[in-house]
Amino acid sequence: MAKVAFIGLGVMGFPMAGHLKEKSGHDVTVYNRTASKAAEWAKKFGGATGATPAEAAKDADFVFICVGNDDDLRQVTTGENGVLSGMKSGAILIDNTTASAEVARELETAASEKGIGFIDAPVSGGQAGAEGGVLTVMCGGDQKTFDTAKPVIEAYARMVGLMGPVGSGQLTKMMNQICIAGVVQGLAEAVHFGKQAGLDIETVVGVISKGAAGSWQMENRHKTMDQGKYDFGFAVDWMRKDLDIVLTEARRNGANLPMTALVDQFYAEVQAMGGKRWDTSSLLARLERK
């Protein structure tokens, strides 16, 4: 059992912190910008709350963060009353936010100046994966810090891997989002095509999902897509945030991502249709609009 702090109790962080307390039995203190959410978590799981990130992180062996973007991350780490002002030397800061590789490197520098280890550890698996404790965690950091943190991270994960030095976890998550964008657009076009051709989507997917076209998206999203239901996963707003990170990094490193840039614009159209909170499979709604 370790003393753990968790900062950020959104749809991902709330259950992730819960697994650290309930599944692994760690002593968990949480902080959330909306204090009522932290109180709700403490009531459900029996942990403690901190009035500030620094207070929550005081004396913790491991501090986890899962917030919205680079600016949020800077605020709760290096900002006034951020966790780095409260953490003890020798502790480890683990960032589960999907953010830029640049901010990950900034935080490593700030943490190392205080004798604190740092791992960037974005996750994949969405809300369902967080609630089930079966996320995939892509880590960047040094081997020793990773080996120390991995058994704690495993409370909410089914796969935890070290991808390379700090920043590598975020770069891996970018690759993950590039793949998802292409797969979902392909699935949306296939379902649209099949419906236009008068095929029974369930029958067709029952066959092609067992071949080379098969994917997690096909297995888990084709039914709801066929029914025009788009409230079962990762929101379009979140995907656009992630793709902006991807495309910014691509401009920096010279990568050519025409498909990703195009699908990002398709998601912008979905947002304009009122689908900001629809899940990413709503690319089909764009194709079916009249």
Buried (B, 14 or more C-beta within 10 A) or exposed (E): EBBBBBBBBBBBBBBBBBBBBBEBEBBBBBBBBEEEBBEBBBEEBEBBBBEBBBBBBBEBBBBBBBBBBBEBBBBBBBBEBBBBBBBBEEBBBBBBBBBBBBBBBBBBEBBEEBEBBBBBBBBBBBBBBBBBBBBBBBBBBBEEBBEBBBEBBBBBBEEBBBBBBBBBBBBBBBEBBBEBBBBBBBBBEBBBEBBEEEEEBEEBBEEBEEEEBEBEBBEBBBEBBBEEBBEBBBBBBBBBBBBEBBBEBBEEEEEEBEEBBEBBEBBBBBBEBEBBEBBBBBBBBBBEEE
